[in-house]
């Protein structure tokens, strides 16, 4: 199946660049240059995902997202500038699924689009029954029965230490664990040299589970306190 993607930005060069990135991956691209045009394209075509700029004339990306959510659950990824941090949060609150910060890394754009489409296409599938020992945060799922971890349904290979750290955090989402607590509970030893050992394994987990490890959405550090795992969509950055 070829997915239809709408790119909406008032800067035509950005639309052209994103079109090159995504059409090269086999996606069929629709174009719009403000929020009103985006609404018309979605109403007239079978759109599977929208890349939406925030700052646009006539109808901005936040207002367009809110309107779209009244009639569609199509994934919406906001295109934002670094200075628009408050708008990112507002966009997520009105129904956007994700955001990408300008300037774009082509590999990140493609990765985020693929991830959003995987989640979207699974919405119509028969849901798996609830299973004891299965824990999920965002696209990350850990299954204790077969000691497996998946990201957007695809298997992720973790070391035993990495798996045990993730299991501790995913079973208690939002709870902050200090390096010493993680070390004692995972290594079963007194926390001597805990900070360095834990930070190295946290870094490796981010590299395997986060699209952009330098800006993690799920595996967070709380400065001076420790680490936690939570759904990054709802965090007020």
Legacy VTK file of the C-alpha trace (Angstrom):
# vtk DataFile Version 3.0
C-alpha trace
ASCII
DATASET POLYDATA
POINTS 237 float
0.000 0.000 0.000
1.265 3.470 -0.936
0.669 5.988 1.825
-0.524 9.487 0.993
1.284 12.234 2.884
0.255 15.887 2.993
3.046 18.437 3.460
1.778 21.828 4.583
4.166 24.786 4.941
4.024 28.344 3.606
7.712 28.099 2.633
7.745 26.372 -0.736
11.429 25.408 -0.462
10.637 23.415 2.687
7.728 21.662 0.975
9.990 20.812 -1.959
12.754 19.448 0.290
10.366 17.293 2.313
8.785 16.045 -0.905
12.205 14.905 -2.130
12.920 13.090 1.165
9.584 11.276 1.285
8.786 10.600 -2.362
12.151 8.838 -2.492
10.776 6.444 0.144
7.779 5.612 -2.049
5.185 7.894 -0.451
2.645 9.801 -2.555
2.878 13.495 -1.691
0.163 16.152 -1.550
1.039 19.819 -0.997
-0.600 22.743 0.808
0.688 26.173 1.784
-1.588 27.193 4.653
-4.000 25.583 7.104
-7.102 26.204 5.015
-5.577 24.499 1.988
-4.602 21.576 4.232
-8.191 21.137 5.405
-9.438 21.062 1.820
-6.839 18.495 0.754
-7.737 16.209 3.676
-11.465 16.489 2.932
-10.979 15.666 -0.743
-8.345 12.912 -0.510
-7.454 9.827 1.513
-4.541 11.263 3.519
-2.629 8.934 5.857
-0.269 11.451 7.534
0.220 15.235 7.657
3.426 17.230 8.141
2.173 20.635 9.322
4.093 23.872 9.880
2.998 25.913 12.911
3.546 29.468 11.646
1.420 29.981 8.507
-0.891 32.676 7.112
-4.706 32.474 6.997
-4.893 29.456 9.327
-1.872 28.430 11.397
-0.826 24.876 12.177
-2.224 24.843 15.725
-5.690 25.973 14.609
-5.624 23.631 11.610
-4.691 20.698 13.854
-7.581 21.483 16.203
-9.993 21.631 13.236
-8.694 18.372 11.792
-9.111 16.591 15.101
-12.831 17.359 14.970
-13.175 15.101 11.936
-10.119 12.867 11.583
-7.551 10.886 13.578
-4.916 11.063 10.804
-1.412 11.391 12.319
-0.146 14.985 12.405
3.541 15.819 12.819
4.209 19.489 13.483
7.122 21.310 11.840
8.553 23.724 14.403
11.389 26.152 14.981
13.504 25.735 18.115
12.051 29.004 19.464
8.490 27.620 19.333
8.728 25.351 22.387
5.461 26.582 23.896
3.726 26.052 20.556
5.004 22.465 20.473
3.257 21.742 23.760
0.078 23.509 22.616
0.126 21.517 19.379
0.415 18.222 21.243
-2.398 19.270 23.560
-4.794 19.975 20.681
-4.087 16.632 19.045
-0.781 16.561 17.151
1.078 13.250 17.385
4.687 14.406 17.169
6.914 17.262 16.058
10.132 17.738 14.114
12.394 20.726 14.754
13.852 22.731 11.883
16.390 22.451 10.323
15.491 18.898 9.343
17.659 15.820 9.346
16.276 13.782 6.408
16.837 10.500 8.263
14.876 11.789 11.274
11.984 12.940 9.068
11.730 9.526 7.431
12.025 7.718 10.794
9.291 9.777 12.449
6.974 9.369 9.462
7.474 5.599 9.434
6.899 5.374 13.181
3.685 7.416 13.044
2.342 5.421 10.099
3.051 2.107 11.854
1.066 3.206 14.878
-1.748 4.575 12.727
-2.141 1.459 10.588
-2.335 -0.688 13.721
-5.397 1.234 14.969
-7.707 -0.752 12.723
-6.226 -4.101 13.657
-7.756 -6.478 16.207
-6.162 -5.480 19.516
-4.041 -8.020 21.300
-5.551 -9.284 24.527
-4.165 -7.841 27.730
-1.302 -9.996 28.884
0.239 -10.188 32.321
3.860 -9.124 32.314
3.559 -6.892 29.235
4.331 -3.203 29.719
4.254 -0.372 27.184
5.302 3.264 27.033
4.728 5.011 23.706
6.109 2.699 20.990
8.195 0.660 23.493
6.846 -2.690 24.741
8.536 -5.079 27.165
7.223 -8.637 27.585
8.476 -10.431 30.701
7.220 -13.840 29.577
9.603 -14.101 26.645
12.044 -11.380 27.846
11.508 -9.429 24.634
11.487 -5.727 23.824
9.921 -4.207 20.731
9.900 -0.691 19.283
6.916 0.045 17.033
6.426 -3.730 16.840
10.003 -4.456 15.742
12.339 -6.474 17.950
15.126 -4.630 19.793
18.201 -6.503 21.023
19.183 -5.504 24.563
21.883 -6.794 26.877
20.682 -8.345 30.162
21.626 -5.186 32.092
19.849 -2.945 29.594
16.772 -5.168 29.731
16.663 -5.123 33.531
17.037 -1.332 33.688
14.242 -0.912 31.166
12.049 -3.409 33.029
12.500 -1.485 36.280
11.579 1.842 34.685
8.738 0.671 32.433
6.960 -1.099 35.307
6.831 2.212 37.198
6.235 4.906 34.542
6.949 8.432 35.688
8.737 7.323 38.839
12.242 8.730 39.269
15.016 6.325 40.267
18.430 7.581 41.321
21.561 6.020 39.848
22.214 4.358 43.202
18.718 2.858 43.334
18.982 1.525 39.776
22.420 0.068 40.470
21.361 -1.681 43.652
18.158 -3.096 42.132
19.688 -4.219 38.820
23.223 -5.225 39.819
22.211 -6.416 43.310
25.315 -4.781 44.734
26.027 -1.736 46.864
26.066 1.420 44.764
29.793 1.992 44.457
30.590 3.753 41.190
26.894 3.587 40.339
26.580 6.881 38.483
29.034 6.124 35.687
27.866 2.540 35.196
24.196 3.490 35.031
24.724 6.496 32.755
26.577 4.350 30.212
23.733 1.833 30.037
21.110 4.589 29.885
22.976 6.050 26.916
22.966 2.674 25.174
19.229 2.251 25.813
18.534 5.672 24.319
20.537 4.789 21.216
18.369 1.698 20.741
14.954 3.092 21.727
14.925 6.791 20.818
14.739 8.252 17.309
16.976 11.105 18.473
19.000 9.980 21.524
20.194 13.562 22.142
16.561 14.664 22.632
14.926 11.592 24.202
11.128 11.406 24.237
10.771 8.550 26.730
13.898 7.787 28.738
14.465 11.014 30.659
17.072 12.346 33.053
15.790 14.492 35.916
18.823 16.558 36.807
20.061 15.961 40.328
17.519 13.185 40.946
17.861 10.342 38.469
16.016 8.730 35.570
12.435 7.984 34.592
10.481 6.510 31.694
7.317 8.203 30.470
5.293 8.973 27.367
7.090 11.991 25.906
3.938 13.269 24.181
2.556 14.610 27.420
5.655 16.229 28.831
5.715 19.969 29.214
9.169 20.704 27.879
LINES 1 238
237 0 1 2 3 4 5 6 7 8 9 10 11 12 13 14 15 16 17 18 19 20 21 22 23 24 25 26 27 28 29 30 31 32 33 34 35 36 37 38 39 40 41 42 43 44 45 46 47 48 49 50 51 52 53 54 55 56 57 58 59 60 61 62 63 64 65 66 67 68 69 70 71 72 73 74 75 76 77 78 79 80 81 82 83 84 85 86 87 88 89 90 91 92 93 94 95 96 97 98 99 100 101 102 103 104 105 106 107 108 109 110 111 112 113 114 115 116 117 118 119 120 121 122 123 124 125 126 127 128 129 130 131 132 133 134 135 136 137 138 139 140 141 142 143 144 145 146 147 148 149 150 151 152 153 154 155 156 157 158 159 160 161 162 163 164 165 166 167 168 169 170 171 172 173 174 175 176 177 178 179 180 181 182 183 184 185 186 187 188 189 190 191 192 193 194 195 196 197 198 199 200 201 202 203 204 205 206 207 208 209 210 211 212 213 214 215 216 217 218 219 220 221 222 223 224 225 226 227 228 229 230 231 232 233 234 235 236
